[in-house]
Amino acid sequence: MTRIELVERMRGSGVLWRGSLDGVRRLVPLAVPGALVHAPLSGFVLLLMVVWAGRSAAVVDGRLDLIGASGGELLAWTVTLAVLVVLAQAVVFPATVVLAAGLLVGRRVPPVVALRMAARRFPAMFLLVVLAFVAYTAIVAAGSSVLVVTGREWPATVVMVVLGLVAMPGLLAVPSVMLHGCTAPGAVVRAYRLVRYRELPTACTLALGVVVVPVAVARAAEHALAPLPGPLSTAGWAVAGTVLALAVTPVQAAVVARQFLHCVAWRTETHDEDLEHGVPAGTARPVRAALWPVVLAPGLLFGGIVLVNPFGWTEVTETVVSGGEDSEARGSGAGTLSFRPWELRSAHAGHDGELKVVVDGLYTAGGVLTCGDPSCERAGLAWADDVADLSDKARNGYAAARLPDGRMAVTTWSGPRLRVSHCGTFACAAAPGGAVVAEARDRPFHAGVAMAVRRDGGLVVAFADRERADDGDDLVTLISCADAACSRPEPTEAARLAPAAYLHGPPVLAVAAGPGGRRVAARFDVVTGQIHVISCADAGCRRPRVTRPVPPYPARDDAGLRQETGLTLAVRADGRPVIAYRDVRDRAAKLLDCRTPDCARADVVTLDAGDTDLATPALVLDRAGRILVAFQNAEGTRIMLATCTGGRCTSTPVARIRGGAGETLAMTLDDRGRPVIVWLDYDAAPEPGWELVITTPLNLTN
């Protein structure tokens, strides 16, 4: 091909199409610089990550996540990885541009020669990277300013797109540095001179070829791999991610090289030989097939490590049931379930992956959200009360317990009278033959209620109410029901305590059915922090006993101003209670481990330090009798799971929190004995909303 023919060919239209086609057609020789640099770098990063991650790493849905790392550690890791990638690309991309330019002018430049050229011109390329970062920061700042001023996203998007197009011709500075030996500032000036009078077409071509098309391909690969189960998705990304990382740069470099030569060819003062200026001569050897297994090895090794998990990282599955301020689940009534931080109450697992989550709010009805499968694609909502009859007045809370047949027993209010309803997947109805379980003397939302299922299928209800309608102490009554409908309630006045509030919020009253039909309840005073344990020595509860294992703290000046917390209760097979709570004095997550059935003697184990606005811990006993406690860490950034035996607890991070975890965590055991943690995660972008998240650790209780 003569030089004149070469000039005419470079002047041809369709730079985007022709450049992308060049990158795909000559992908193998153009990918060699990336392979030579990224393969050893990937191996180093993989080794560094495995050594550094330690207990911070977890396999979430078949993908590695550093959920145990602190914010500072995660930022340091991200910045380090980003710097390594940018520095590597500052060598790989210009070297690939030289190879692409050489192929366009008929010269096959050896990859090693191109890499040496890039290494020699690295200072200028590094300065170009700094200028690009400054330009990117300015674009984002301009868009953010417009968003703040206008309060709308589309003007900010338009501003950033326009400024991004203005900055696109700066990419032509790369071949100016590599081929013509320009300094970084001189290369930027020359790039904009080359596109004079053709600014918009050139900017659009570079934007499409370097940004839009590669991002679209990556998104397509992501959507293609998303339906695959966790292990297959991990293996697929191990291969596809490596291939994409090697394939994107050649296509981008081919578009930039062709656009640069296209602009040079159209300059009126250009001589024919200028198209070949700076392209080194040489003969490139054919790429050996043995190179590619070496290049793919780090990605395959990473995928194998995640799949096999030889380091014993925590394995977790995580499901987002629903999100947003108006998350709707179809069920009885015409209402919409809107998740908010105070609405989660409890969780109950059944067979075949079924999960029931009890939710209710201060001004909304209580409901039972049923997930028919682990992914919760088959979900239904049953309202405890008729949604159409709801008023805008504050309502009392709901207590619920799972029955042996899979239905939920839920307390409902009819005026001041407390009854029991049974809820299926889509509807709730009054328990057939059910009687009035209790009646409030004062307004119902000043009364406290908790419920549990006995081992024989009956119910145990704890009911706390004022002694008199306008004043007096709280009377705590323990009610035993021989059947699930509570047709013949047997109440026992068990304790007379200082008055406390039972408004909506974290549970401050809990009840459990111990061995031999014994009833055990616990009450948390949100003002003084005192915990009362109310227990029965026998099934008839003839001699109820009240102990105070956690004494009251002096009155606080901030009482009522800080978010208060509650407690959760469980009873061991030998009758000894265990209680998880947050201390009102230091907000620390603590475990009250009772040594006796009446909790007259107990040990207090601090699980983690605390702060305001942290959720009430959740507690269950696993099949081996170990204590499992789910709680937020002190920073409020992670969900932790503590496994406690013999008065010692080991905590493991199992989930990362984006914004907040609401007021209460809920936990249950699935049909395989694994803990299932349910929590509400706050996400401030793009719009404020809460997502109901189900987190299941898979290998912590083996």
Rosetta blueprint (number, residue, H / E / L):
1 M L
2 T L
3 R H
4 I H
5 E H
6 L H
7 V H
8 E H
9 R H
10 M H
11 R L
12 G L
13 S L
14 G L
15 V H
16 L H
17 W H
18 R H
19 G H
20 S H
21 L H
22 D H
23 G H
24 V H
25 R H
26 R L
27 L H
28 V H
29 P H
30 L H
31 A L
32 V H
33 P H
34 G H
35 A H
36 L H
37 V H
38 H H
39 A H
40 P H
41 L H
42 S H
43 G H
44 F H
45 V H
46 L H
47 L H
48 L H
49 M H
50 V H
51 V H
52 W H
53 A H
54 G H
55 R H
56 S H
57 A L
58 A E
59 V E
60 V E
61 D L
62 G L
63 R E
64 L E
65 D E
66 L L
67 I L
68 G L
69 A L
70 S L
71 G H
72 G H
73 E H
74 L H
75 L H
76 A H
77 W H
78 T H
79 V H
80 T H
81 L H
82 A H
83 V H
84 L H
85 V H
86 V H
87 L H
88 A H
89 Q H
90 A H
91 V H
92 V H
93 F H
94 P H
95 A H
96 T H
97 V H
98 V H
99 L H
100 A H
101 A H
102 G H
103 L H
104 L H
105 V L
106 G L
107 R L
108 R L
109 V L
110 P L
111 P H
112 V H
113 V H
114 A H
115 L H
116 R H
117 M H
118 A H
119 A H
120 R H
121 R L
122 F H
123 P H
124 A H
125 M H
126 F H
127 L H
128 L H
129 V H
130 V H
131 L H
132 A H
133 F H
134 V H
135 A H
136 Y H
137 T H
138 A H
139 I H
140 V H
141 A H
142 A H
143 G H
144 S H
145 S H
146 V H
147 L H
148 V H
149 V H
150 T H
151 G L
152 R L
153 E H
154 W H
155 P H
156 A H
157 T H
158 V H
159 V H
160 M H
161 V H
162 V H
163 L H
164 G H
165 L H
166 V H
167 A H
168 M H
169 P H
170 G H
171 L H
172 L H
173 A H
174 V H
175 P H
176 S H
177 V H
178 M H
179 L H
180 H H
181 G L
182 C L
183 T L
184 A H
185 P H
186 G H
187 A H
188 V H
189 V H
190 R H
191 A H
192 Y H
193 R H
194 L H
195 V L
196 R L
197 Y L
198 R L
199 E H
200 L H
201 P H
202 T H
203 A H
204 C H
205 T H
206 L H
207 A H
208 L H
209 G H
210 V H
211 V H
212 V H
213 V H
214 P H
215 V H
216 A H
217 V H
218 A H
219 R H
220 A H
221 A H
222 E H
223 H H
224 A H
225 L H
226 A L
227 P L
228 L L
229 P L
230 G H
231 P H
232 L H
233 S H
234 T H
235 A H
236 G H
237 W H
238 A H
239 V H
240 A H
241 G H
242 T H
243 V H
244 L H
245 A H
246 L H
247 A H
248 V H
249 T H
250 P H
251 V H
252 Q H
253 A H
254 A H
255 V H
256 V H
257 A H
258 R H
259 Q H
260 F H
261 L H
262 H H
263 C H
264 V H
265 A H
266 W L
267 R L
268 T L
269 E L
270 T L
271 H L
272 D H
273 E H
274 D H
275 L H
276 E H
277 H L
278 G L
279 V L
280 P L
281 A L
282 G L
283 T L
284 A L
285 R L
286 P L
287 V L
288 R L
289 A L
290 A L
291 L H
292 W H
293 P H
294 V H
295 V H
296 L H
297 A H
298 P H
299 G H
300 L H
301 L H
302 F H
303 G H
304 G H
305 I H
306 V H
307 L H
308 V H
309 N L
310 P L
311 F L
312 G L
313 W L
314 T E
315 E E
316 V E
317 T E
318 E E
319 T E
320 V E
321 V E
322 S E
323 G L
324 G L
325 E L
326 D L
327 S L
328 E L
329 A L
330 R L
331 G E
332 S L
333 G L
334 A L
335 G L
336 T L
337 L L
338 S L
339 F L
340 R L
341 P L
342 W L
343 E L
344 L E
345 R E
346 S E
347 A E
348 H E
349 A E
350 G L
351 H L
352 D L
353 G L
354 E L
355 L E
356 K E
357 V E
358 V E
359 V E
360 D L
361 G L
362 L L
363 Y L
364 T L
365 A L
366 G L
367 G E
368 V E
369 L E
370 T E
371 C E
372 G L
373 D L
374 P L
375 S L
376 C L
377 E L
378 R L
379 A E
380 G E
381 L E
382 A E
383 W E
384 A L
385 D L
386 D L
387 V H
388 A H
389 D H
390 L L
391 S L
392 D L
393 K L
394 A L
395 R L
396 N L
397 G L
398 Y L
399 A L
400 A E
401 A E
402 R E
403 L L
404 P L
405 D L
406 G L
407 R L
408 M E
409 A E
410 V E
411 T E
412 T E
413 W E
414 S E
415 G L
416 P L
417 R E
418 L E
419 R E
420 V E
421 S E
422 H E
423 C E
424 G L
425 T L
426 F L
427 A L
428 C E
429 A E
430 A E
431 A L
432 P L
433 G L
434 G L
435 A L
436 V L
437 V L
438 A E
439 E E
440 A L
441 R L
442 D L
443 R L
444 P H
445 F H
446 H H
447 A L
448 G E
449 V E
450 A E
451 M E
452 A E
453 V E
454 R L
455 R L
456 D L
457 G L
458 G L
459 L E
460 V E
461 V E
462 A E
463 F E
464 A E
465 D E
466 R E
467 E L
468 R L
469 A L
470 D L
471 D L
472 G L
473 D L
474 D E
475 L E
476 V E
477 T E
478 L E
479 I E
480 S E
481 C E
482 A L
483 D L
484 A L
485 A L
486 C L
487 S L
488 R L
489 P L
490 E E
491 P E
492 T E
493 E E
494 A E
495 A E
496 R E
497 L E
498 A L
499 P L
500 A L
501 A L
502 Y L
503 L L
504 H L
505 G L
506 P L
507 P L
508 V L
509 L E
510 A E
511 V E
512 A E
513 A E
514 G L
515 P H
516 G H
517 G H
518 R L
519 R E
520 V E
521 A E
522 A E
523 R E
524 F E
525 D L
526 V L
527 V L
528 T L
529 G L
530 Q L
531 I E
532 H E
533 V E
534 I E
535 S E
536 C L
537 A L
538 D L
539 A L
540 G L
541 C L
542 R L
543 R L
544 P L
545 R E
546 V E
547 T E
548 R E
549 P E
550 V E
551 P L
552 P L
553 Y L
554 P L
555 A L
556 R L
557 D L
558 D L
559 A L
560 G L
561 L L
562 R L
563 Q L
564 E L
565 T L
566 G L
567 L E
568 T E
569 L E
570 A E
571 V E
572 R L
573 A L
574 D L
575 G L
576 R L
577 P E
578 V E
579 I E
580 A E
581 Y E
582 R E
583 D L
584 V L
585 R L
586 D L
587 R L
588 A L
589 A E
590 K E
591 L E
592 L E
593 D E
594 C E
595 R L
596 T L
597 P L
598 D L
599 C L
600 A L
601 R L
602 A E
603 D E
604 V E
605 V E
606 T E
607 L E
608 D E
609 A L
610 G L
611 D L
612 T L
613 D L
614 L L
615 A L
616 T E
617 P L
618 A E
619 L E
620 V E
621 L E
622 D L
623 R L
624 A L
625 G L
626 R L
627 I E
628 L E
629 V E
630 A E
631 F E
632 Q E
633 N L
634 A L
635 E L
636 G L
637 T L
638 R E
639 I E
640 M E
641 L E
642 A E
643 T E
644 C E
645 T E
646 G L
647 G L
648 R E
649 C E
650 T E
651 S E
652 T E
653 P E
654 V E
655 A E
656 R E
657 I L
658 R L
659 G L
660 G L
661 A L
662 G L
663 E L
664 T E
665 L L
666 A E
667 M E
668 T E
669 L E
670 D L
671 D L
672 R L
673 G L
674 R L
675 P E
676 V E
677 I E
678 V E
679 W E
680 L E
681 D E
682 Y E
683 D E
684 A L
685 A L
686 P L
687 E L
688 P L
689 G E
690 W E
691 E E
692 L E
693 V E
694 I E
695 T E
696 T E
697 P E
698 L L
699 N L
700 L L
701 T L
702 N L
